Amino acid sequence: MGVFTYETEFSSAIPAPRLFKAFILDGDNLIPKIARQAIKSAEIVEGDGGVGTIKKITFGEGSQYGYVKHKVDGIDKHNFTYSYSMIEGDALSDKIEKIAYETKLTASPDGGSIIKTTSHCHTKGGVEIKEEHVKAGKEKASGLFKLLETYLVANPNAYN
């Protein structure tokens, strides 16, 4: 098994506490509402939302995938960190065992926030991840994040 690691970073005008509430704590409800074409639904299959919880994410009609299951590995509401692993679903394929994600939101000097995500792709055998797949994943994440940010700017009283 190999591990391929890459990082993604976004900046936002939205302060970290508000963004964490919307994106992490209520993302399972909010994202299907504002990005239905990407995420049709998110539901807890097992657990109470905390560490160890397993969630099923069903993708929208425009996606090449049907669903994935995530396992919550860690959540820290005070330090704005969240980690989870993609453990099942058609996005994993026969080449990838799991993908572990770590997300951290920090305050930026302008009052907004910086969102850093580190992804650890655990491959089966000696499989290498192609750069074009990483780029495509980053573009999808960026698009979803921009939708979320646009929603929060348009709804200044939400998630305060």
DSSP file with accessible surface (Angstrom, degrees, kcal/mol):
  #  RESIDUE AA STRUCTURE BP1 BP2  ACC     N-H-->O    O-->H-N    N-H-->O    O-->H-N    TCO  KAPPA ALPHA  PHI   PSI    X-CA   Y-CA   Z-CA
    1    1 A M              0   0  132      0, 0.0     2,-0.3     0, 0.0   123,-0.2   0.000 360.0 360.0 360.0 134.4    0.0    0.0    0.0
    2    2 A G  E     -A  123   0A  27    121,-0.9   121,-2.5   123,-0.4     2,-0.5  -0.773 360.0-141.5-110.3 161.0    1.2    3.5   -0.9
    3    3 A V  E     -A  122   0A  80     -2,-0.3     2,-0.5   119,-0.2   119,-0.2  -0.988  10.8-167.9-126.3 122.0    0.1    6.8    0.5
    4    4 A F  E     -A  121   0A  63    117,-2.7   117,-3.4    -2,-0.5     2,-0.4  -0.951  12.2-166.3-108.3 123.2   -0.1    9.8   -1.8
    5    5 A T  E     +A  120   0A  68     -2,-0.5     2,-0.3   115,-0.2   115,-0.2  -0.911  13.1 165.0-116.3 136.6   -0.6   13.1    0.0
    6    6 A Y  E     -A  119   0A  44    113,-2.0   113,-3.1    -2,-0.4     2,-0.3  -0.981  21.3-139.3-144.7 158.1   -1.6   16.5   -1.3
    7    7 A E  E     -A  118   0A 127     -2,-0.3     2,-0.4   111,-0.2   111,-0.2  -0.884   7.9-165.5-120.2 150.2   -2.8   19.8    0.1
    8    8 A T  E     -A  117   0A  19    109,-2.6   109,-3.0    -2,-0.3     2,-0.4  -0.988   7.8-169.9-130.6 139.8   -5.5   22.3   -0.9
    9    9 A E  E     +A  116   0A 115     -2,-0.4     2,-0.3   107,-0.2   107,-0.2  -0.998   6.4 176.2-136.1 133.2   -5.8   25.8    0.4
   10   10 A F  E     -A  115   0A  32    105,-2.4   105,-3.1    -2,-0.4     2,-0.3  -0.950  16.5-147.1-126.5 151.9   -8.6   28.3    0.0
   11   11 A S  E     -A  114   0A  82     -2,-0.3     2,-0.3   103,-0.2   103,-0.2  -0.892  18.2-172.7-116.2 152.9   -9.0   31.8    1.5
   12   12 A S  E     -A  113   0A   6    101,-2.7   101,-2.5    -2,-0.3    96,-0.2  -0.988  35.1-137.0-143.1 150.5  -12.4   33.2    2.4
   13   13 A A  S    S+     0   0   72     -2,-0.3    -1,-0.1    99,-0.3   101,-0.1   0.585  83.2  97.4 -79.0 -10.2  -13.9   36.5    3.5
   14   14 A I  S    S-     0   0    6     99,-0.1    -2,-0.1     1,-0.1    97,-0.1  -0.642  85.2-112.1 -83.3 129.8  -16.0   34.5    6.0
   15   15 A P     >  -     0   0   59      0, 0.0     4,-2.5     0, 0.0     3,-0.3  -0.266  27.3-114.2 -60.1 148.0  -14.6   34.3    9.6
   16   16 A A  H  > S+     0   0    3     96,-0.7     4,-2.8     1,-0.2     5,-0.2   0.866 111.5  53.3 -54.6 -45.0  -13.5   30.9   10.6
   17   17 A P  H  > S+     0   0   64      0, 0.0     4,-2.0     0, 0.0    -1,-0.2   0.932 113.8  42.9 -60.9 -41.0  -16.1   30.3   13.4
   18   18 A R  H  > S+     0   0   28     -3,-0.3     4,-2.2     2,-0.2    -2,-0.2   0.919 115.3  48.7 -69.5 -42.7  -19.0   31.0   11.0
   19   19 A L  H  X>S+     0   0    0     -4,-2.5     4,-3.2     1,-0.2     5,-0.5   0.904 109.7  52.5 -64.9 -39.4  -17.5   29.0    8.2
   20   20 A F  I  X>S+     0   0    4     -4,-2.8     5,-2.3    -5,-0.2     4,-1.8   0.924 108.8  50.8 -62.5 -43.6  -16.9   26.1   10.5
   21   21 A K  I  <>S+     0   0   84     -4,-2.0     5,-1.6    -5,-0.2    -1,-0.2   0.932 119.7  35.4 -58.7 -47.0  -20.5   26.1   11.6
   22   22 A A  I  <5S+     0   0    0     -4,-2.2     8,-0.3     3,-0.2     9,-0.2   0.957 126.2  35.3 -73.0 -51.4  -21.8   26.1    8.1
   23   23 A F  I  <5S+     0   0   49     -4,-3.2    -3,-0.2    -5,-0.2    -2,-0.2   0.891 133.5  17.8 -76.2 -42.0  -19.3   24.0    6.3
   24   24 A I  I  <<S+     0   0   15     -4,-1.8     4,-0.4    -5,-0.5    -3,-0.2   0.910 128.3  38.9 -98.5 -57.5  -18.4   21.4    8.9
   25   25 A L  I   <S+     0   0   77     -5,-2.3    -3,-0.2     1,-0.2    -4,-0.2   0.849 136.1  17.4 -70.7 -33.4  -21.1   21.3   11.6
   26   26 A D  S >><S+     0   0   41     -5,-1.6     4,-2.8    -6,-0.3     3,-1.4   0.243  89.8 111.2-121.1  13.4  -24.1   21.8    9.3
   27   27 A G  H 3> S+     0   0    5      1,-0.3     4,-2.0    -7,-0.2    -2,-0.1   0.838  71.4  63.5 -57.9 -32.9  -22.6   20.9    6.0
   28   28 A D  H 34 S+     0   0   45     -4,-0.4    14,-0.4     1,-0.2    -1,-0.3   0.800 115.7  31.2 -63.9 -27.6  -24.7   17.7    5.7
   29   29 A N  H <> S+     0   0   92     -3,-1.4     4,-0.7     2,-0.1    -2,-0.2   0.841 123.7  44.4 -92.3 -44.5  -27.8   19.9    5.7
   30   30 A L  H >X S+     0   0    2     -4,-2.8     4,-2.0    -8,-0.3     3,-0.7   0.927 105.9  56.0 -72.1 -47.2  -26.6   23.0    3.9
   31   31 A I  H 3X S+     0   0   21     -4,-2.0     4,-2.6     1,-0.3     8,-0.3   0.918 105.1  51.3 -60.8 -43.9  -24.6   21.6    1.0
   32   32 A P  H 34 S+     0   0   14      0, 0.0    -1,-0.3     0, 0.0    -2,-0.2   0.829 111.5  51.5 -62.2 -24.8  -27.4   19.5   -0.5
   33   33 A K  H << S+     0   0  158     -4,-0.7     3,-0.3    -3,-0.7    -2,-0.2   0.881 121.0  29.5 -75.6 -39.5  -29.6   22.6   -0.4
   34   34 A I  H  < S+     0   0   39     -4,-2.0    -3,-0.2     1,-0.2    -1,-0.1   0.620 131.7  32.9 -99.4 -12.5  -27.2   24.9   -2.2
   35   35 A A    >X  +     0   0    0     -4,-2.6     4,-2.7    -5,-0.3     3,-1.6  -0.322  64.9 151.3-138.1  51.6  -25.3   22.4   -4.4
   36   36 A R  T 34 S+     0   0  140     -3,-0.3    25,-0.2     1,-0.3    -1,-0.1   0.802  72.1  61.0 -57.3 -32.3  -28.0   19.7   -5.2
   37   37 A Q  T 34 S+     0   0  115     23,-0.2    25,-0.7     1,-0.2    26,-0.3   0.809 115.8  33.3 -66.9 -25.3  -26.2   18.9   -8.5
   38   38 A A  T <4 S+     0   0   35     -3,-1.6    22,-1.8     1,-0.3     2,-0.5   0.890 130.7  24.4 -93.6 -49.3  -23.1   17.9   -6.6
   39   39 A I  E  <  -B   59   0A  23     -4,-2.7    -1,-0.3    20,-0.3    20,-0.3  -0.965  55.6-178.7-124.7 115.2  -24.5   16.4   -3.4
   40   40 A K  E     -     0   0A 101     18,-2.2     2,-0.3    -2,-0.5    19,-0.2   0.900  70.0 -17.7 -77.6 -42.8  -28.1   15.0   -3.3
   41   41 A S  E     -B   58   0A  40     17,-1.8    17,-2.6     2,-0.0     2,-0.4  -0.992  46.3-154.3-160.6 159.6  -28.1   14.0    0.3
   42   42 A A  E     +B   57   0A  21    -14,-0.4     2,-0.4    -2,-0.3    15,-0.2  -0.981  24.6 173.4-138.5 126.3  -26.0   13.3    3.4
   43   43 A E  E     -B   56   0A  98     13,-2.2    13,-3.0    -2,-0.4     2,-0.5  -0.987  34.7-116.7-138.0 145.8  -27.2   11.1    6.1
   44   44 A I  E     +B   55   0A  78     -2,-0.4    11,-0.2    11,-0.2     3,-0.1  -0.710  27.8 177.4 -79.9 124.5  -25.9    9.5    9.3
   45   45 A V  E    S+     0   0A  73      9,-2.9     2,-0.3    -2,-0.5    10,-0.2   0.755  71.5   7.3 -94.3 -33.2  -25.9    5.7    9.0
   46   46 A E  E    S+B   54   0A 120      8,-1.7     8,-2.6     6,-0.0    -1,-0.4  -0.985 107.3  20.0-153.1 135.6  -24.3    5.0   12.3
   47   47 A G  S    S-     0   0   56     -2,-0.3     5,-0.1     6,-0.2     4,-0.1  -0.453  82.1 -79.0 104.1-172.5  -23.4    7.2   15.3
   48   48 A D  S    S-     0   0  142      3,-0.2    -1,-0.1    -2,-0.1     3,-0.1   0.175  73.5 -85.6-119.1  13.2  -24.4   10.6   16.7
   49   49 A G  S    S+     0   0   26      1,-0.3     3,-0.1    -3,-0.3    -2,-0.1   0.190 101.0  97.7 101.4 -16.8  -22.4   13.0   14.5
   50   50 A G  S >  S-     0   0   21      1,-0.2     3,-2.2     2,-0.0    -1,-0.3  -0.040  88.9 -34.9 -88.8-164.5  -19.2   12.8   16.6
   51   51 A V  T 3  S+     0   0   97      1,-0.3    -1,-0.2    24,-0.1    22,-0.2  -0.260 130.5  26.0 -55.8 134.5  -16.0   10.7   16.3
   52   52 A G  T 3  S+     0   0   28     20,-3.1    -1,-0.3     1,-0.3    21,-0.1   0.210  87.0 138.9  94.3 -14.1  -16.8    7.3   14.9
   53   53 A T    <   -     0   0    1     -3,-2.2    19,-2.8    19,-0.1     2,-0.5  -0.351  43.1-146.7 -64.3 141.4  -19.9    8.4   13.0
   54   54 A I  E     -BC  46  71A  27     -8,-2.6    -9,-2.9    17,-0.2    -8,-1.7  -0.957  15.7-169.7-113.2 128.3  -20.5    6.9    9.6
   55   55 A K  E     -BC  44  70A  14     15,-2.8    15,-2.7    -2,-0.5     2,-0.6  -0.932  15.3-144.1-118.8 141.9  -22.2    9.1    7.0
   56   56 A K  E     -BC  43  69A  69    -13,-3.0   -13,-2.2    -2,-0.4     2,-0.6  -0.929  14.0-163.6-105.2 122.6  -23.5    8.2    3.5
   57   57 A I  E     -BC  42  68A  13     11,-2.9    11,-1.9    -2,-0.6     2,-0.5  -0.934   2.9-160.4-106.8 119.3  -23.1   10.9    0.9
   58   58 A T  E     -BC  41  67A  30    -17,-2.6   -18,-2.2    -2,-0.6   -17,-1.8  -0.891  16.8-134.8-102.4 125.5  -25.2   10.5   -2.2
   59   59 A F  E     -B   39   0A  44      7,-2.2   -20,-0.3    -2,-0.5   -21,-0.1  -0.384  21.1-103.7 -79.6 158.3  -24.0   12.4   -5.2
   60   60 A G    >   -     0   0    6    -22,-1.8     3,-1.9   -25,-0.2   -23,-0.2  -0.149  39.1 -94.1 -73.5 172.5  -26.2   14.5   -7.5
   61   61 A E  T 3  S+     0   0  194      1,-0.3   -24,-0.1   -25,-0.2   -23,-0.1   0.769 121.5  60.4 -62.2 -26.8  -27.3   13.4  -11.0
   62   62 A G  T 3  S+     0   0   72    -25,-0.7    -1,-0.3     2,-0.0     2,-0.2   0.567  86.9  98.6 -79.2  -5.2  -24.4   15.3  -12.6
   63   63 A S  S <  S-     0   0   34     -3,-1.9   -25,-0.0   -26,-0.3    -4,-0.0  -0.499  70.8-140.3 -85.7 150.8  -21.8   13.3  -10.8
   64   64 A Q  S    S+     0   0  135     -2,-0.2     2,-0.3    27,-0.0    -1,-0.1   0.568  87.4  66.9 -79.7  -8.7  -19.9   10.3  -12.2
   65   65 A Y        -     0   0   73     -5,-0.1    -2,-0.2     1,-0.1     3,-0.1  -0.787  65.2-153.9-113.6 158.3  -20.2    8.6   -8.8
   66   66 A G        -     0   0   32      1,-0.3    -7,-2.2    -2,-0.3     2,-0.3   0.905  66.2 -30.1 -93.3 -53.1  -23.2    7.3   -6.9
   67   67 A Y  E     -C   58   0A  68     -9,-0.2    23,-1.0     2,-0.0    24,-0.7  -0.982  43.8-159.1-159.4 165.2  -22.2    7.5   -3.2
   68   68 A V  E     -CD  57  89A   1    -11,-1.9   -11,-2.9    -2,-0.3     2,-0.4  -0.959  17.5-134.2-142.3 160.5  -19.4    7.3   -0.6
   69   69 A K  E     -CD  56  88A  47     19,-2.7    18,-2.6    -2,-0.3    19,-1.1  -0.976  18.8-161.4-117.2 134.9  -19.3    6.6    3.1
   70   70 A H  E     -CD  55  86A  26    -15,-2.7   -15,-2.8    -2,-0.4     2,-0.5  -0.899   6.9-153.1-111.7 144.5  -17.3    8.8    5.4
   71   71 A K  E     -CD  54  85A  89     14,-2.7    14,-2.3    -2,-0.4     2,-0.5  -0.978  22.4-127.6-115.3 125.0  -16.1    7.9    8.9
   72   72 A V  E     + D   0  84A   0    -19,-2.8   -20,-3.1    -2,-0.5    12,-0.3  -0.601  29.8 175.9 -73.2 120.7  -15.6   10.9   11.2
   73   73 A D  E     -     0   0A  62     10,-2.2     2,-0.3    -2,-0.5    11,-0.2   0.720  62.4  -9.4 -97.4 -28.8  -12.1   10.5   12.7
   74   74 A G  E     - D   0  83A  17      9,-2.0     9,-2.9   -24,-0.1    -1,-0.3  -0.950  50.7-173.4-169.0 147.6  -11.9   13.8   14.7
   75   75 A I  E     - D   0  82A  54     -2,-0.3     2,-0.4     7,-0.2     7,-0.2  -0.958   1.0-178.1-149.7 128.6  -13.7   17.1   15.3
   76   76 A D  E  >> - D   0  81A  52      5,-2.7     5,-1.8    -2,-0.3     4,-0.8  -0.898   3.6-174.7-130.8 100.0  -12.5   20.0   17.4
   77   77 A K  T  45S+     0   0  127     -2,-0.4    -1,-0.1     1,-0.2   -57,-0.1   0.708  84.9  51.9 -68.2 -22.5  -15.0   22.8   17.5
   78   78 A H  T  45S+     0   0  168      1,-0.2    -1,-0.2     3,-0.1    -2,-0.0   0.832 118.7  33.2 -84.8 -33.6  -12.6   25.1   19.4
   79   79 A N  T  45S-     0   0   90      2,-0.1    26,-0.3    -3,-0.1    -2,-0.2   0.322 106.5-123.0-103.4   3.9   -9.7   24.8   17.0
   80   80 A F  T  <5 +     0   0   48     -4,-0.8    25,-2.4     1,-0.2     2,-0.4   0.903  61.0 141.5  56.3  49.8  -11.8   24.5   13.9
   81   81 A T  E   < +DE  76 104A  42     -5,-1.8    -5,-2.7    23,-0.2     2,-0.3  -0.922  24.6 176.7-121.0 149.4  -10.4   21.1   12.8
   82   82 A Y  E     -DE  75 103A  21     21,-2.4    21,-3.4    -2,-0.4     2,-0.4  -0.983   3.2-176.2-150.1 133.9  -12.2   18.2   11.2
   83   83 A S  E     +DE  74 102A  30     -9,-2.9   -10,-2.2    -2,-0.3    -9,-2.0  -0.995  10.1 159.6-135.2 143.8  -10.9   14.9    9.9
   84   84 A Y  E     -DE  72 101A  44     17,-2.0    17,-3.4    -2,-0.4     2,-0.4  -0.974  27.1-131.8-154.0 163.1  -12.7   12.0    8.2
   85   85 A S  E     -DE  71 100A   4    -14,-2.3   -14,-2.7    -2,-0.3     2,-0.7  -0.973  15.4-133.5-122.8 136.9  -12.0    9.0    6.0
   86   86 A M  E     +DE  70  99A  17     13,-3.3    13,-1.3    -2,-0.4   -16,-0.2  -0.814  36.2 167.1 -83.7 114.4  -13.7    8.0    2.9
   87   87 A I  E     +     0   0A  65    -18,-2.6     2,-0.3    -2,-0.7   -17,-0.2   0.561  52.9  15.4-111.8 -13.0  -14.2    4.2    3.6
   88   88 A E  E    S+D   69   0A  78    -19,-1.1   -19,-2.7     4,-0.0    -1,-0.3  -0.990  74.4  82.4-158.5 155.0  -16.6    3.0    1.0
   89   89 A G  E >> S-D   68   0A  16     -2,-0.3     3,-1.5   -21,-0.3     4,-0.5  -0.496  78.1 -75.1 129.6 165.8  -18.2    3.9   -2.3
   90   90 A D  T 34 S+     0   0   76    -23,-1.0   -22,-0.1     1,-0.3    -1,-0.1   0.626 116.9  70.8 -73.9  -9.3  -17.8    3.9   -6.0
   91   91 A A  T 34 S+     0   0   20    -24,-0.7    -1,-0.3     1,-0.2   -23,-0.1   0.691  91.8  61.4 -76.0 -16.5  -15.4    6.8   -5.8
   92   92 A L  T <> S-     0   0   12     -3,-1.5     4,-1.0     5,-0.1     3,-0.4   0.855  84.0-176.4 -79.0 -37.9  -12.7    4.6   -4.2
   93   93 A S  T  <  -     0   0   61     -4,-0.5     3,-0.4     1,-0.2    -2,-0.1   0.070  49.5 -65.2  65.8-174.7  -12.4    2.1   -7.1
   94   94 A D  T  4 S+     0   0  123      1,-0.2    -1,-0.2    29,-0.0     3,-0.1   0.457 131.6  57.3 -86.4   1.0  -10.2   -1.0   -7.1
   95   95 A K  T  4 S+     0   0  114     -3,-0.4    29,-2.7     1,-0.1     2,-0.5   0.584  98.1  62.4-104.9 -14.9   -7.0    1.1   -6.8
   96   96 A I  E  <  - F   0 123A  24     -4,-1.0    27,-0.3    -3,-0.4    -1,-0.1  -0.960  51.0-172.8-122.3 126.7   -7.8    3.1   -3.7
   97   97 A E  E    S-     0   0A  99     25,-2.8     2,-0.3    -2,-0.5    26,-0.2   0.922  71.6 -33.0 -78.3 -50.0   -8.3    1.6   -0.2
   98   98 A K  E     - F   0 122A  70     24,-1.2    24,-2.9    -6,-0.1     2,-0.4  -0.977  48.3-134.2-162.7 163.9   -9.3    4.8    1.5
   99   99 A I  E     -EF  86 121A  17    -13,-1.3   -13,-3.3    -2,-0.3     2,-0.4  -0.997  18.0-158.8-128.3 125.0   -8.8    8.5    1.5
  100  100 A A  E     -EF  85 120A  14     20,-2.6    20,-3.0    -2,-0.4     2,-0.4  -0.892   9.0-163.9-105.3 134.2   -8.2   10.4    4.8
  101  101 A Y  E     -EF  84 119A  32    -17,-3.4   -17,-2.0    -2,-0.4     2,-0.4  -0.948   9.9-169.4-120.5 139.8   -8.9   14.1    5.0
  102  102 A E  E     -EF  83 118A  97     16,-2.3    16,-2.6    -2,-0.4     2,-0.4  -0.996  10.2-171.6-126.8 123.8   -7.8   16.7    7.6
  103  103 A T  E     -EF  82 117A  10    -21,-3.4   -21,-2.4    -2,-0.4     2,-0.4  -0.961   4.9-179.3-120.0 135.0   -9.3   20.2    7.4
  104  104 A K  E     -EF  81 116A  89     12,-2.5    12,-2.6    -2,-0.4     2,-0.4  -0.998  10.4-159.6-134.8 129.6   -8.2   23.2    9.5
  105  105 A L  E     + F   0 115A   1    -25,-2.4     2,-0.3    -2,-0.4    10,-0.2  -0.918  16.0 177.9-106.7 132.9   -9.7   26.7    9.4
  106  106 A T  E     - F   0 114A  52      8,-2.3     8,-2.7    -2,-0.4     2,-0.2  -0.943  34.2 -99.0-131.2 155.8   -7.7   29.6   10.7
  107  107 A A  E     - F   0 113A  82     -2,-0.3     6,-0.3     6,-0.2     5,-0.1  -0.472  34.6-145.4 -71.5 140.3   -8.3   33.3   11.0
  108  108 A S    >   -     0   0   13      4,-1.8     3,-2.0    -2,-0.2   -92,-0.1  -0.716  26.6-107.8-102.1 159.5   -6.7   35.4    8.2
  109  109 A P  T 3  S+     0   0  139      0, 0.0    -1,-0.1     0, 0.0    -2,-0.0   0.778 116.5  59.7 -58.4 -25.3   -5.3   38.9    8.8
  110  110 A D  T 3  S-     0   0  128      1,-0.1     3,-0.1     3,-0.0    -3,-0.0   0.345 123.6 -98.8 -87.1   6.6   -8.3   40.5    6.9
  111  111 A G  S <  S+     0   0   47     -3,-2.0   -95,-0.1     1,-0.2    -1,-0.1   0.350  97.5  94.5  94.3  -7.8  -10.9   39.0    9.3
  112  112 A G  S    S-     0   0    1    -97,-0.1    -4,-1.8     1,-0.1   -96,-0.7   0.216  72.3-104.1 -89.3-142.3  -11.7   36.1    7.0
  113  113 A S  E     -AF  12 107A   0   -101,-2.5  -101,-2.7    -6,-0.3     2,-0.4  -0.965   6.2-135.2-149.8 162.6  -10.3   32.6    7.1
  114  114 A I  E     -AF  11 106A  39     -8,-2.7    -8,-2.3    -2,-0.3     2,-0.6  -0.986  19.3-157.2-119.8 129.6   -7.9   30.2    5.5
  115  115 A I  E     -AF  10 105A   2   -105,-3.1  -105,-2.4    -2,-0.4     2,-0.5  -0.946  10.4-174.5-112.0 118.0   -9.0   26.7    4.9
  116  116 A K  E     -AF   9 104A 103    -12,-2.6   -12,-2.5    -2,-0.6     2,-0.4  -0.960   1.1-174.2-115.2 129.4   -6.3   24.0    4.5
  117  117 A T  E     -AF   8 103A  22   -109,-3.0  -109,-2.6    -2,-0.5     2,-0.5  -0.987   6.9-163.8-123.6 129.1   -7.1   20.5    3.6
  118  118 A T  E     -AF   7 102A  24    -16,-2.6   -16,-2.3    -2,-0.4     2,-0.5  -0.958   9.7-160.8-110.0 128.9   -4.6   17.7    3.6
  119  119 A S  E     -AF   6 101A   3   -113,-3.1  -113,-2.0    -2,-0.5     2,-0.6  -0.936   7.4-165.4-113.8 132.5   -5.6   14.5    1.7
  120  120 A H  E     -AF   5 100A  41    -20,-3.0   -20,-2.6    -2,-0.5     2,-0.7  -0.945   8.2-162.8-118.0 106.1   -3.9   11.2    2.2
  121  121 A C  E     -AF   4  99A   5   -117,-3.4  -117,-2.7    -2,-0.6     2,-0.9  -0.821   4.9-155.8 -94.7 113.1   -4.9    8.7   -0.5
  122  122 A H  E     -AF   3  98A  33    -24,-2.9   -25,-2.8    -2,-0.7   -24,-1.2  -0.808  18.1-163.5 -91.9 106.0   -4.1    5.1    0.5
  123  123 A T  E     -AF   2  96A   4   -121,-2.5  -121,-0.9    -2,-0.9     2,-0.4  -0.521  19.1-115.2 -91.7 159.0   -3.6    3.2   -2.7
  124  124 A K  S >  S-     0   0   96    -29,-2.7     3,-1.3  -123,-0.2    -1,-0.0  -0.767  78.7 -24.6 -91.4 133.7   -3.6   -0.6   -3.2
  125  125 A G  T 3  S-     0   0   52     -2,-0.4  -123,-0.4     1,-0.2    -2,-0.1  -0.306 120.9 -33.5  65.3-143.2   -0.3   -2.0   -4.4
  126  126 A G  T 3  S+     0   0   77   -125,-0.1    -1,-0.2     2,-0.0    -2,-0.0   0.067  87.9 149.4-100.8  24.9    2.0    0.3   -6.2
  127  127 A V    <   -     0   0   49     -3,-1.3     2,-0.4   -32,-0.1    -4,-0.2  -0.332  33.9-149.4 -62.9 136.4   -0.7    2.4   -7.8
  128  128 A E        -     0   0  173     -2,-0.0     2,-0.5    -5,-0.0    -1,-0.1  -0.872  12.2-125.8-107.7 143.6    0.1    6.0   -8.5
  129  129 A I        -     0   0   36     -2,-0.4     2,-0.2    -8,-0.1    -8,-0.0  -0.753  27.7-126.0 -88.2 129.4   -2.4    8.8   -8.5
  130  130 A K    >>  -     0   0  126     -2,-0.5     4,-1.5     1,-0.1     3,-0.9  -0.511  11.1-127.1 -78.3 143.9   -2.3   10.9  -11.7
  131  131 A E  H 3> S+     0   0  128      1,-0.3     4,-2.8     2,-0.2     5,-0.2   0.835 108.5  60.5 -57.8 -35.4   -1.9   14.6  -11.4
  132  132 A E  H 3> S+     0   0  124      1,-0.2     4,-2.3     2,-0.2    -1,-0.3   0.860 103.1  51.5 -65.3 -31.7   -5.0   15.2  -13.5
  133  133 A H  H <> S+     0   0  115     -3,-0.9     4,-2.2     2,-0.2    -1,-0.2   0.900 110.9  47.7 -69.4 -40.4   -7.1   13.4  -11.0
  134  134 A V  H  X S+     0   0    3     -4,-1.5     4,-2.5     2,-0.2    -2,-0.2   0.942 112.6  49.1 -63.5 -46.4   -5.8   15.5   -8.2
  135  135 A K  H  X S+     0   0  126     -4,-2.8     4,-2.3     1,-0.2    -2,-0.2   0.918 110.6  50.0 -60.8 -43.4   -6.4   18.7  -10.2
  136  136 A A  H  X S+     0   0   42     -4,-2.3     4,-2.2     1,-0.2    -1,-0.2   0.913 111.0  49.7 -63.1 -41.3  -10.0   17.6  -11.0
  137  137 A G  H  X S+     0   0   32     -4,-2.2     4,-2.4     1,-0.2    -2,-0.2   0.913 110.5  49.8 -63.7 -41.4  -10.7   16.9   -7.3
  138  138 A K  H  X S+     0   0   71     -4,-2.5     4,-2.6     1,-0.2    -2,-0.2   0.896 109.6  51.7 -64.8 -39.0   -9.3   20.3   -6.3
  139  139 A E  H  X S+     0   0  117     -4,-2.3     4,-2.4     2,-0.2    -1,-0.2   0.909 110.4  48.0 -65.4 -40.9  -11.4   22.0   -8.9
  140  140 A K  H  X S+     0   0  121     -4,-2.2     4,-2.4     2,-0.2     5,-0.2   0.926 112.7  48.6 -64.9 -43.6  -14.6   20.3   -7.7
  141  141 A A  H  X S+     0   0   42     -4,-2.4     4,-2.7     1,-0.2    -2,-0.2   0.919 111.4  50.5 -62.2 -41.6  -13.7   21.2   -4.1
  142  142 A S  H  X S+     0   0   40     -4,-2.6     4,-2.5     1,-0.2    -2,-0.2   0.924 110.3  49.4 -62.7 -43.9  -13.1   24.8   -5.1
  143  143 A G  H  X S+     0   0   38     -4,-2.4     4,-1.8     2,-0.2    -1,-0.2   0.920 112.7  46.7 -62.7 -43.6  -16.4   25.0   -6.9
  144  144 A L  H  X S+     0   0   44     -4,-2.4     4,-2.0     1,-0.2    -2,-0.2   0.922 112.1  50.9 -64.4 -42.6  -18.3   23.6   -4.0
  145  145 A F  H  X S+     0   0    4     -4,-2.7     4,-2.8     1,-0.2    -2,-0.2   0.907 107.4  53.0 -63.3 -40.5  -16.5   25.9   -1.6
  146  146 A K  H  X S+     0   0   92     -4,-2.5     4,-2.6     1,-0.2    -1,-0.2   0.889 107.5  52.2 -63.8 -37.6  -17.3   29.0   -3.7
  147  147 A L  H  X S+     0   0   66     -4,-1.8     4,-2.2     2,-0.2    -1,-0.2   0.925 111.0  47.6 -62.0 -43.5  -21.1   28.0   -3.7
  148  148 A L  H  X S+     0   0    2     -4,-2.0     4,-2.3     2,-0.2    -2,-0.2   0.932 112.7  47.9 -63.2 -46.5  -20.9   27.8    0.1
  149  149 A E  H  X S+     0   0   29     -4,-2.8     4,-2.5     1,-0.2     5,-0.2   0.921 110.2  52.1 -62.4 -43.0  -19.1   31.2    0.4
  150  150 A T  H  X S+     0   0   92     -4,-2.6     4,-2.3     1,-0.2    -1,-0.2   0.914 109.3  50.9 -59.4 -42.2  -21.6   32.8   -2.0
  151  151 A Y  H  X S+     0   0   71     -4,-2.2     4,-1.3     1,-0.2    -1,-0.2   0.930 110.9  47.8 -61.3 -45.9  -24.5   31.5    0.1
  152  152 A L  H  < S+     0   0    0     -4,-2.3     6,-0.2     2,-0.2    -2,-0.2   0.885 111.5  49.6 -67.2 -35.9  -23.0   32.9    3.3
  153  153 A V  H  < S+     0   0   94     -4,-2.5    -1,-0.2     1,-0.2    -2,-0.2   0.926 113.1  47.4 -66.2 -41.3  -22.3   36.3    1.8
  154  154 A A  H  < S+     0   0   72     -4,-2.3    -1,-0.2     1,-0.3    -2,-0.2   0.701 117.2  44.3 -73.0 -18.9  -25.9   36.5    0.5
  155  155 A N    ><  +     0   0   63     -4,-1.3     3,-2.0    -5,-0.2    -1,-0.3  -0.644  67.8 172.0-125.9  73.9  -27.2   35.4    3.9
  156  156 A P  T 3  S+     0   0   77      0, 0.0    -1,-0.1     0, 0.0    -2,-0.1   0.680  76.6  53.7 -63.6 -16.4  -25.3   37.5    6.5
  157  157 A N  T >  S+     0   0  146      2,-0.1     3,-0.8     3,-0.1     2,-0.3   0.534  85.2 104.6 -93.5  -6.6  -27.4   36.3    9.4
  158  158 A A  T <  S+     0   0   22     -3,-2.0  -136,-0.1     1,-0.2    -3,-0.1  -0.570  89.1   1.9 -79.0 134.3  -26.9   32.6    8.8
  159  159 A Y  T 3         0   0   51     -2,-0.3    -1,-0.2     1,-0.2  -138,-0.2   0.771 360.0 360.0  65.4  35.7  -24.6   30.7   11.0
  160  160 A N    <         0   0  114     -3,-0.8    -1,-0.2  -139,-0.1    -3,-0.1  -0.449 360.0 360.0 -90.6 360.0  -23.6   33.5   13.4
